[in-house]
Amino acid sequence: MQSRVAIVGAGLSGLAAGYHLMTAGLSPIVFEAEDFVGGRSSSEEVDGFIIDKAAYTWPEFHRNLTAFLDQLGLENDLVPTPGTSSTWRGHQEFSVKIGSPRDFLGYKLLSFKDKLDMIRLYLTAAARGRALNLAAPTATSFRLETETAATFLKRKYGENILEDIAYPICAEIFLGTPETNSRLAFLATLKNLAWFKIFSLTQGMGTVAERMGRDLDVRLASPVRQVTPLSAEGPYHLDVGGERPGKHEFDAVILAVPAPLVPRIFRVCSPALTKYFENVEYAPSIVVALALDRRRPDTSFINNLLRQDHRVVATLTFDLHKGPRRCPPDKGLATAVLSAAASRDLMDAPDDRVSHEVLAEVDRSWPGFSGDLLFSRVYRWEHGAIQLGPGAIRRRHQAARALDAGQGNVFFAGDGVLKSSLEIAFNSGVRAAEKVLGHLGGPWAKDRPDVRPGPPG
Ligand SMILES: Cc1cc2nc3c(=O)[nH]c(=O)nc-3n(C[C@H](O)[C@H](O)[C@H](O)COP(=O)(O)OP(=O)(O)OC[C@H]3O[C@@H](n4cnc5c(N)ncnc54)[C@H](O)[C@@H]3O)c2cc1C
């Protein structure tokens, strides 16, 4: 008899779980609150412009996800970007190629002393070795996360490194600040940046989710209000709202939603897990896509705006660097990711006001920019990216066993299991699906058929 498995959330983690179960021969149902798949890994085409609504880079160390592209027949969609990055102080641009130590030595944003400090800081990170593996922390890791990155840098290196290096890195990687992330999280990130190459999906970052969504039974606009166990090991009643409300019964459930939402949906979650999920801190994030009447290839792919001069925009990317198919001929597209503070302030503001504030700031660095605007689109993410503040990795480590074991036949996926990243979301979904298969026993536990998807439709 087919086991009935439900997945709550059609972000990358939920879809990865669904796909893994489907490949094993099951027919899971994925419930999604929104009317699109992919969550923070989605894109849309508007008048020939391909807009990434949230995630916009595919770093080369997303290895499992990259291997999975082959399975989907999407390997040719992955294209390298030039990986160029600029930091803007006022009107002045300072560019450096990410992952190029030679470029870094000529980087004019930093004084000679600051460069020496950066080298020292990098060597400090490199020397920490295994302690910087956030998924398998050691006693040293816990010692490194007793203070914020900001406190550490002010104590040991000074304001310039904090403002010109740590802030842009934290804004870009964590969508947060050195005040909301620990010394451990910052050093772990810094260590990776030295060899980081950036790729993108030429048809939009949502391509993978859309492709998976086509093969799976996904119920869009179907928010799950409650998951209620009928006994400790299930079955489970899912109370679904939205366009087709109803109650459905399942043998196993995977919750693939941002961490703080888990105890709201699964109210009988154990006290230890509830405490863990409620304490995972996310920075909100607003993304504004700006479609332009002319090409603007004139600057780096990623542009970091320093918070001393720019309160609203943290990062501005020029999408043509993601491949020529992103815009119609002779047009341009730029995407602004707002700072955590501005995202918080503007989360409920009308779209017009958000776009207006973004353009006023962008015009200061790129004079005349708003004169070329065709249209803008605003995307809001209440749970944008996880902040790894002091104690976050210790809390995660303490909850690891319970997170992995699940509760009865309810399992957890999503970036909330560690930190925000497409690869982590994907891996967490596959892992939760494996747990379901193990628990259901019978034919699903072993000798699973290798059902591969057909060519892209
Ligand atoms: C602006 C931005 C830029 C980013 N850039 C990058 C990047 O460049 N590279 C990178 O690796 N990562 C990046 N990230 C992080 C990455 O996007 C996320 O870590 C990842 O996509 C999370 O996937 P997920 O499946 O865990 O969660 P989500 O994508 O949030 O999916 C959860 C899904 O659950 C749905 N849902 C919620 N509640 C319910 C409910 N009650 N019932 C049914 N459905 C529900 C949501 O609508 C959503 O679709 C970025 C994030 C943001 C916000």
The ligand as an SDF file (V2000), in Angstrom:
LIG
                    3D

 53 58  0  0  0  0  0  0  0  0999 V2000
   17.4330   38.0980   -0.4370 C   0  0  0  0  0  0  0  0  0  0  0  0
   18.0150   36.7250   -0.2450 C   0  0  0  0  0  0  0  0  0  0  0  0
   19.1640   36.3790   -0.9270 C   0  0  0  0  0  0  0  0  0  0  0  0
   19.7280   35.1190   -0.7410 C   0  0  0  0  0  0  0  0  0  0  0  0
   20.8300   34.7920   -1.4810 N   0  0  0  0  0  0  0  0  0  0  0  0
   21.3050   33.5400   -1.4380 C   0  0  0  0  0  0  0  0  0  0  0  0
   22.3260   33.1530   -2.3380 C   0  0  0  0  0  0  0  0  0  0  0  0
   22.7390   33.9560   -3.1830 O   0  0  0  0  0  0  0  0  0  0  0  0
   22.8120   31.8820   -2.2540 N   0  0  0  0  0  0  0  0  0  0  0  0
   22.3370   30.9940   -1.3260 C   0  0  0  0  0  0  0  0  0  0  0  0
   22.8330   29.8520   -1.2780 O   0  0  0  0  0  0  0  0  0  0  0  0
   21.3300   31.3250   -0.4790 N   0  0  0  0  0  0  0  0  0  0  0  0
   20.8010   32.5700   -0.5170 C   0  0  0  0  0  0  0  0  0  0  0  0
   19.7620   32.9250    0.2940 N   0  0  0  0  0  0  0  0  0  0  0  0
   19.2570   31.9220    1.2720 C   0  0  0  0  0  0  0  0  0  0  0  0
   18.4000   30.8580    0.5780 C   0  0  0  0  0  0  0  0  0  0  0  0
   17.5330   31.4960   -0.3280 O   0  0  0  0  0  0  0  0  0  0  0  0
   17.5870   30.1050    1.6200 C   0  0  0  0  0  0  0  0  0  0  0  0
   18.4280   29.6100    2.6490 O   0  0  0  0  0  0  0  0  0  0  0  0
   16.8540   28.8940    1.0160 C   0  0  0  0  0  0  0  0  0  0  0  0
   16.2340   29.2100   -0.2030 O   0  0  0  0  0  0  0  0  0  0  0  0
   15.8380   28.3940    2.0430 C   0  0  0  0  0  0  0  0  0  0  0  0
   15.0410   27.3620    1.4930 O   0  0  0  0  0  0  0  0  0  0  0  0
   13.9390   26.6940    2.4150 P   0  0  0  0  0  0  0  0  0  0  0  0
   13.2680   25.6460    1.6190 O   0  0  0  0  0  0  0  0  0  0  0  0
   14.5600   26.2790    3.7020 O   0  0  0  0  0  0  0  0  0  0  0  0
   12.9320   27.8750    2.8030 O   0  0  0  0  0  0  0  0  0  0  0  0
   11.9660   28.7620    1.8760 P   0  0  0  0  0  0  0  0  0  0  0  0
   12.5580   29.0210    0.5580 O   0  0  0  0  0  0  0  0  0  0  0  0
   11.5880   29.9280    2.7250 O   0  0  0  0  0  0  0  0  0  0  0  0
   10.7080   27.8260    1.6670 O   0  0  0  0  0  0  0  0  0  0  0  0
    9.7160   27.6690    2.6510 C   0  0  0  0  0  0  0  0  0  0  0  0
    8.3670   27.5860    1.9220 C   0  0  0  0  0  0  0  0  0  0  0  0
    7.3610   27.2740    2.8860 O   0  0  0  0  0  0  0  0  0  0  0  0
    6.1950   28.0120    2.5420 C   0  0  0  0  0  0  0  0  0  0  0  0
    5.3340   28.0730    3.7370 N   0  0  0  0  0  0  0  0  0  0  0  0
    5.5090   28.8050    4.8670 C   0  0  0  0  0  0  0  0  0  0  0  0
    4.5090   28.5390    5.7380 N   0  0  0  0  0  0  0  0  0  0  0  0
    3.7040   27.6210    5.1490 C   0  0  0  0  0  0  0  0  0  0  0  0
    2.5140   26.9360    5.5450 C   0  0  0  0  0  0  0  0  0  0  0  0
    1.9080   27.1690    6.7340 N   0  0  0  0  0  0  0  0  0  0  0  0
    1.9510   26.0530    4.6900 N   0  0  0  0  0  0  0  0  0  0  0  0
    2.5200   25.7970    3.4810 C   0  0  0  0  0  0  0  0  0  0  0  0
    3.6400   26.4350    3.0510 N   0  0  0  0  0  0  0  0  0  0  0  0
    4.2330   27.3000    3.8770 C   0  0  0  0  0  0  0  0  0  0  0  0
    6.7570   29.3600    2.0930 C   0  0  0  0  0  0  0  0  0  0  0  0
    5.8110   30.0820    1.3290 O   0  0  0  0  0  0  0  0  0  0  0  0
    7.9750   28.9230    1.2830 C   0  0  0  0  0  0  0  0  0  0  0  0
    7.6650   28.7230   -0.0750 O   0  0  0  0  0  0  0  0  0  0  0  0
   19.1520   34.1780    0.1630 C   0  0  0  0  0  0  0  0  0  0  0  0
   17.9870   34.5300    0.8590 C   0  0  0  0  0  0  0  0  0  0  0  0
   17.4130   35.7760    0.6400 C   0  0  0  0  0  0  0  0  0  0  0  0
   16.1540   36.1560    1.3860 C   0  0  0  0  0  0  0  0  0  0  0  0
  1  2  1  0
  2  3  1  0
  2 52  2  0
  3  4  2  0
  4  5  1  0
  4 50  1  0
  5  6  2  0
  6  7  1  0
  6 13  1  0
  7  8  2  0
  7  9  1  0
  9 10  1  0
 10 11  2  0
 10 12  1  0
 12 13  2  0
 13 14  1  0
 14 15  1  0
 14 50  1  0
 15 16  1  0
 16 17  1  0
 16 18  1  0
 18 19  1  0
 18 20  1  0
 20 21  1  0
 20 22  1  0
 22 23  1  0
 23 24  1  0
 24 25  2  0
 24 26  1  0
 24 27  1  0
 27 28  1  0
 28 29  2  0
 28 30  1  0
 28 31  1  0
 31 32  1  0
 32 33  1  0
 33 34  1  0
 33 48  1  0
 34 35  1  0
 35 36  1  0
 35 46  1  0
 36 37  1  0
 36 45  1  0
 37 38  2  0
 38 39  1  0
 39 40  1  0
 39 45  2  0
 40 41  1  0
 40 42  2  0
 42 43  1  0
 43 44  2  0
 44 45  1  0
 46 47  1  0
 46 48  1  0
 48 49  1  0
 50 51  2  0
 51 52  1  0
 52 53  1  0
M  END
$$$$
